[in-house]
Amino acid sequence: MIVVSRFRVDQSDAEVFRVELQAALEALAGQRGHLHGAIGCNVDDPTLWVLSTEWKDVGSYRRALSSYDVKVTAVPVLSRAIDEPSAYERVVPGATLNEQRSRSIG
C-alpha cells in the first residue's frame, strides 16, 4: 500500500515545516509494517510538498496511526495535508485490483 499526502506550505514556513515533516516520517517509519518513506518538494512550485510512505498492507498503516508517537508527532502534520484521497494500492501486472468502494468506517 502506498500513502501519498500532499501539502501546500507558504515559503516563509518551509524550513519549520520541513523539520516537522521529517519528524512525522521518522515516527511513521518506526511502526510495524512500514516499508519505505520519502519527503519531496515540487520542483516547479516550492509551496507544494509531499510525504510518500509504503506499507505492508492497509492494516499496518491504520494501526500505525493509532500509535502514541504517531498521534503526537505525525498526526498534527498529516492533518495539514490537502484534502484528497491519499491511500493507493500497488498495481502489478496480472493482479486483481480491489473493488471500487469506500474504506471509511461508518
Number of C-alpha atoms within 10 A of each C-alpha: 18 20 18 18 21 21 19 15 17 12 12 9 10 17 12 10 17 16 11 16 22 17 16 22 22 16 21 27 19 14 18 13 18 18 16 14 17 13 16 13 16 10 9 7 9 14 16 18 22 18 20 17 21 23 23 14 15 18 12 16 22 11 13 22 18 11 16 12 17 24 17 13 20 22 17 14 19 17 11 13 18 15 10 9 9 13 16 12 14 11 11 8 5 6 8 8 10 8 6 6 6 6 7 5 4 3
